[in-house]
Amino acid sequence: MDKSLENLIYNLKWLRKELNLSKKQMAKSLGIGVGSLNKMENGVYPPRLKANVLLAVWDNFGIYPSVLLEIRIDENNKDALACRP
């Protein structure tokens, strides 16, 4: 699996937990089903969803797509999330 995709999957799971969202809530925010979210969090990522998910994270959480793809967000660098005014 490519590193940017690994980062995206990790960051989506981290974001959901950081915001205390259920899988159902997160899936709704991303415009996908819970089954698709489960698959993504377990490393199975349908490529056709990538652009839609990135845009949904931008729209709903204000996080630049490049941040989701380039770094792994954690407690030490979560200030990278403060992207949109």
Secondary structure, DSSP 8 states (H G I E B T S, - for coil): --HHHHHHHHHHHHHHHHTT--HHHHHHHHTS-HHHHHHHHTT---GGGHHHHHHHHHHHH---HHHHHH----TTTGGGG----
